[in-house]
Amino acid sequence: MTVQHLPGRPRRCLVIGGGASGLAAALALCDAADAQSDPAPRFEVELIEAADRLGGAIETVRLDDYLVERGPDMFITDKPGGLDLCRRLGLEDQLVKTDPQFGGSLVVRAGRPVPVPESFQLLGTPKIRAVLTSPIFSWAGKLRMALEPLVGRSAQAGDESVGAFVRRRLGREALERLVQPLVGGIYTGDPERLSLAATLPRFIEMERAHGSLWQGLRARAADKEKATRGARYGLFVSLRNGLSQLVDAAQGALEGRCRIRLGTEVKTIKRIDGEGEFGVELSSGETIQADAVILAVSCKIASRLVSDLPGDLSARLGEIELASSVVVSTGHRLDQIEHPLDAYGLVVPRGEGRRVLAVSFASRKLAGRAPQGRVLLRTFVGGELQPELVELDDQELRALVLEELESLLGVRGDPELIDVARYREMMPQYNVGHLDRVETIERLVAQIPGLVLAGNSFRGVGLPDCIASGFEAAASLLDEQ
């Protein structure tokens, strides 16, 4: 086994994981080194990625004149991480907004797509009239939702599931017919297990501050309208040529400043002779000595990598569950589809008995994703509630998706394009008690100087959250100096 020893300064930092979090961390460290007046940089940075490319779940491919996102296709702008990274990389002029001629979402009710009530925000809307006129709910369900302001604040001190919160404030129908598929579309999870505090804490604050979701949402809408007047961007944006532009720009910005190893798997991380340095052992047998390590990988991989470090960190990381899913992208002629596709996408309640979670109308959301007269759809399968479907082979998944698209949207004939992307154990489940687990993990990490965790397993699953966690990981190492 070969050990590379690092003589003196600069200190070596290994960033393990080349997804959004790892790229952000490596960039922040390199930028800090460039900015300091001391000619010797604080850190010599090395980025290690097991796959043969950077980006993690971000992957844009051009297939038969379709621009296909195999992972995320846009990001939210009311969290700063995504926009901050675009500015850092000089990509502001490449940002594109969602297409204004479409908008809103659909939900399946009794086998057919119907519009989600206007301005519905996962657990409610400031426009109660939109709920009262919606065909999604029975009159009994509408009455129950209208009475929400009369529901008292929770006396429960501990964490509460999303499902329990929604039933308590809005009733069973609101949960089963709308909230479950909307929340499931984000977390691919089960609202009966998902922690409200970890996933949607703003609704806890609304209940505490206003005593009612309706009143809280109205106040939030008024504040948001004031804050967004004259805003340059919409709520969601992407990049002109897909989110891989972000990865390519980040990789280009790191060249010459950071060594990048692709196709390199890390086997374990150890302390060297009980001292402060780490020995990072690769599957090739080589061990790299490092002063600091940023682990920007899934909690499952992180749990395995730190199993030789002292304490319970590995076990606590292993307590966070992960869900798997599949994204099936299909390209169609518009004359093959009966539905007008007059929205950004469709979510499917579990109670409908379908075999898909959601369908994103990708080329309706963002221009340039499909040729003229064509449409690109992205269908999501699996998740926490239907994990068995992830195990189907590609041919079975293609057949399943085409059957569901025909039934739900009237899609006929063979698609011009079909692409299957699998994501095994990549979506952490923020189940009840998640924040307590994360706080325990953070205390254990603090006992291992030089080790930092980043990624979507802890305090946010969206792309801006992942980027922000990478920036924060770099900042915490710089603060230690």
N, C-alpha and C positions, 0 to 999 in steps of 0.2 A: 504494500500500500504506500503510495507516494503522498507526502505532505508538503504543500507549498507554504513556506514560512514568509511572513510579511515583516521585513526589517523596518523598524521605526515608523515614521509618518510618511505619507498619509495613512489613515486608518482604512481598512478595507470593509466595505459593507456589501453583503450579498443580498440582492432582492430575488426571492424565489417566487416565481410566478409572473408570467408576462401578459396577464390580462390588463384591464383598465386600471385596477388598483396598483399593480406592480409597475406599470408604465408611468403612472402619475408619481409614485414614490421615487423612482429612478430619476425622472426629470427634475423633481424638486431638489433632490440631493445634488445633481449636477449643476443646476442653476445656482444653488447656494454656494457651491465651490467656485463658480465663475464670478460671483458677486463679491466675494470677500477680498480684502486688500492684501492679506498674507499670500505670498506667492505659492505656498504649499497648500493644496486643497485639504479640507477637513476629511473628506472621504474619497477613496478610490472605489468606484461603484462597479459592480458586476451584476448583470441580470441573467438569471438562469430559468429557462423554460423547457418543460418536458416535451411539448409538441414541436412540430417543425415550422411553426409560424407563431408570431405574436398576436395578441388580441383576445385570447380566450374565447368567450361566447360571441364576440364581435367578429363577424365574417361576412363580407359583401362579395358576391360573385355575379358576373354577367353571363347569363345563359340565354342563348337564342334571342338577343335583343331585349331581354328582361333584366332589370337590375334587382337581384334577389338578396335580401338580408336573411341569413340563416339564424341569426340571433336577434338582438334588439334592433329596431329600425328607426327609433327617434328617442329623444330624451326630454324631460320636463325642465322648464326654465325657472320655476320658482324655487329651485334649489341651485346654488351657484356652481357646483362642481363642474358640470358639463361645459357651461359657458366660459368658466375660468380657464379650463384646459384649452378650449378653442382659441381664446385670446392669447394664451401663452404660446400657442403654436402658429399664430397668424392665420387662423382659419375663419375669422369672423365674416369675411366676404363670401365664404362658401356655405354659410348657414341658410337653410330654406325652411319656410313656414309650411304648415299644413295647408292643403288646398281649400280656400274659403267657399267654393261652390258646393262642397259637401259638408258634413258635420254631424255630430251626434252619434249615438249608438243604437243598435237594435238588440232586443232580447227575445228569445223564443218563448211564446206562450201558446199552449195547446197546439204545438206543431208548426206555428207560423211566426215569422219575425214581426215584431211590433216595436215602435219607437220607445226608447227609454224616456221617461218624463223629462221635460226640459230642465236643464241645470241640475239634474240629480248628481250628487257628489258622493258616491259610494254608499253612504248611510242616510242620505236625505237630500232635500232640496229646499231652497228658500221660497220656491213658488209652489205652494200647496195646491193651487188650482190645477197645475199640470198633473199631479197625482190623482186628484179627484175625477179627472176626465180620462184617465188612462184605462185601456182595456186589460191591463196586466192584472189588476186587482178586482176582487169582488167588492160589493158595496159594504159588506161587513169588514173587509180588510181596509177599505178606504176610511171608514169611520174610525177604526182602531188607530190608523196612522194620524188622522186629524185630531185625535184626542191626545197626541203625544205631549203637548205643553202641560197637560194635567198630571203627567207621570212624575212622581217625586224623584229627587236625586237618590242615587244609590247610597246605601249605608254600608256597603261592602268595602272593607279596607284593602283586601288583596287584589291580585290581578283578576281580570274578567275576560272571558272569551268574547270574540266578536259576535258569535251566535247568541250568547246569553244577553249581551248588551242590546242587540237589535230586537230580540224577542221582548225584552223588558220595556223598551221605549217605543217600538213601532209595531210589534206583533209578529206572529208567525209568518203570515203571508209576505210581508216585506222582506223577511229573511230568505224564505225559500224561493220566491219568484223573482227577486231582483238583487238583493245584497249578496247572496251566496255566489251567483255567477260573476258579478262585478269584482268582488274581492278575490274569487278564485282565478279570475283572469290575470290578476297581478301576482298573486303568491302561489298559484297552482295548489292551494291548500284547502283545508277543511275549516270553515269558520267556527265550528264547534270546538276546535282545538287552538286556533290562532289567538294569540294574545292581543287584546285591544291596545294595551299600553305600548306594545312593541311595534304594532303595525299602523294604528290610526289614533295616536294620542290626542290629536286636536279635538276629537269628539268627546273625549273625557273632559278636556278643558271647557268645551262648550256647555256640557252638562253642569259643570261646577260653576261657571261664570254666569250662565243665563238660565239654568234650570230647564232648558228645552233645546233640542236640536234645531227646530224650526227658527227659533229666535237667534240662536247662535249662528246659524247659516246665513240669516238675513244680515246680521251685523258683519259677518265675515265678507259677504258679498259687497256690502257698502264700502268696507275698508279696502277690499281688493280693487274695486272700481277706481277709487281715488289713487291707489298706488300704481295702477297700470295705465293711467291716462298718459298718452304720449310714449308708451313703452315701445321699444324697437322690435321686440320679438313677441310671438304668440306664446301660448302656454307650452306647446310642444314644437320642437324643431328637429331637423336632421341636417345632414350635409349633402351637397349637391350630387355627389357621386357615391353616396352611401357612407355608413359609419366607419368603414375600413379606411377612409381618408384620415380619420383621427389616429388610427393605429399607424398608418404609413408615415404621417407627419411626426408622430412621437418617435418612431424608430429612426427617422431621418435626423431628428433633433438630438438623439442620443449617440449617433455615430461619431466616433472620434473622441467621445467623452466617457463612454461606458462600454465595457466589454459585454457583448451579448452572446450567450450560448444557447442555441436552439437544439432540440432533440436531445436534451440532457436531463436525465431524471435524478433527483436527489433521493438518496436512500434513507439517511438519518442525519440528525444534528446532535452533536455531543459537546460537552465541555472538554477542553484539552487539559489533562492533568489537574482538573479541578480549578483551573485558573479562569480568568475572565474571557479568554478567547474561545471561539467556537471552532469545532472541526466539522465541516460539512462534507459528509461522505456521499460521493456520487455512485450510481449503479455500476460505473466502469471500474470502481475500486479506488479511484483517485479521491483524496481528501483535500479540501481547500480550507486553509486557516482564515478566519475572519474575526474582526472585532465586533461586528454588529450584523444582525440578520433581520430582514423584513420578510415575514411569511405572508405572501399575498396569494394564498391558495384556499381551496375549500376547507371547511372545518374538519372534514374527514381526512383529507391529506395532511393537514396540519397536525391532527391528532397522532397520525402515524409517524410523522417526522420528528416530533418532540418526545416520543415515547422513551428515549434514553436520557432525557433531562430529568432532574430531580423534581419531586412534587407531584401533584395531581392534575397538572395542566392537560396532559394527554387524555385522561379520563373525562375531564370536564368538557373538553372540546368534542369528545365523542358523544356527548349527550344531546347535541344539536342534531336534529333529524334533517334529512335531505330528501327532496322529491325529484322525480325524473319526468321528462316530457319529450315530445317529438313535435317538430315543426315541419309540416308538409306544405310546400309552396307549389301552386299550380297556376299556369297561365292559360287563359281562355279567350276566344273571340267573344265580344259582347253579344253578338247575335245568338250565342249558345246559352245565354242566361236569361231566364224569365224575369227575375227580380231586378228592379232598377238599380240596386246597390247604391241607394241614396243616403249613405251614412259612411262612417269610417270603419264600422265593423259590427260584429254580432257576437253576443255571449249566450251561453246555453245553461239554464238551470239543471241541476242534478235531477230534479224531479221529472224532467222531460224524458228521461230514459234514453238520451242520445249517447253517441260514442265519441263526441268531440266536446272540447271545452269552450272554444271560441273560434271565430273566423275573422281575420283582419283583412279589410279591403285595401290592401297595401297601396295600389296605384290610385285609389280614391283619396287616400290621405296625403300622398306625396307625388308631385308631378315627376315625370321622367322615369317611372318604375316599369312601365309597360309600353309597347309600341302603340301607335294610333289604332283605335278600334279594338284594343285588347284590354284585358284586366288581369292583374296579379292578385291572387288570394293566398293568404297564409293561414293554414288551419292547425290548431293546437290540440294535441291528443295526450292523454295520460294524466299526470299530476297525482296528487296525494289520494284523490278519490277513485281513480281508475288506473292504478299502477300496472295492472296486467296487460294493458294495451301497449305499453312501451316495449313489451317483449315480442310483439308481432314482428314478422320479417317485413322487409320493405315492400314486397309485392302485396302482402296482406294489408299493410297500412295504406298503400295507394288505393286499393279496392274499397277499404272502409271509408276513406275520405271522400272519394268520388260518389259513393252511395249517399253519404250524409249531405254533400253539397247538392246533389240532385233533389233530395227530399226537402231540404231547407230553403234552397234558393232557385230551384229549377234549372240547375246546370245540366246540360245535355252534351253528348258526344265526348270524344276523347280530348283531353287537354293538349295544348301545344307544348307545354312544359310541365314536368313534375319532378320535384326535388325533395328528398327526405333528409332532415338533420336531427340527430338524436342528442339529447342532453341528459346523461345519466348522473343522478345524484348531484345536481348543480344548483338546485333551488333550495336554500335553507328554509326550514319551517319555523317561524317565530311563534312557537306554541306557548300556551299559558306558562308563566314563570320565566320566559326567555330573558327578560332584562336582569333578573336575579342571577341567571346562569352567566350572562355576559359580565356582570359586575364581579362575580367570582373569578372568571377567566382573567379579567383585567388585573385583579389583585395578584393572581398567581404569576402573570406575565411581569408585573412590576418587581417581583422577587428575582427575576432573571435579567439583570442589566444587559442592555445591548440587543435584546430580543423584542420585536414589535410585530403585532398582527395587523393585517389589513384585509379588506374584502367585504363581500356581501353577507357574511355569516353572522354579523354582530348588530349593526345599527342602521341598516338600510339596504334594500336589495336593488334599487334602481341604479342606472348608470351614473348619475351625478353623485349618489351616495358612495358608490365604489371609488370614483375618482377622488372625492373628498377624503375618504379613508386612507388612500395612498398619500395624499398631501399631508394629512395629519400624522401618519406613520413617520414620514421623513422629518416633519417638524419636531416630533418627540425625540428622535435621535439627535437632531441638531441642538435641542434644548439640553441634552445630557452633557454636551461638551463644555 
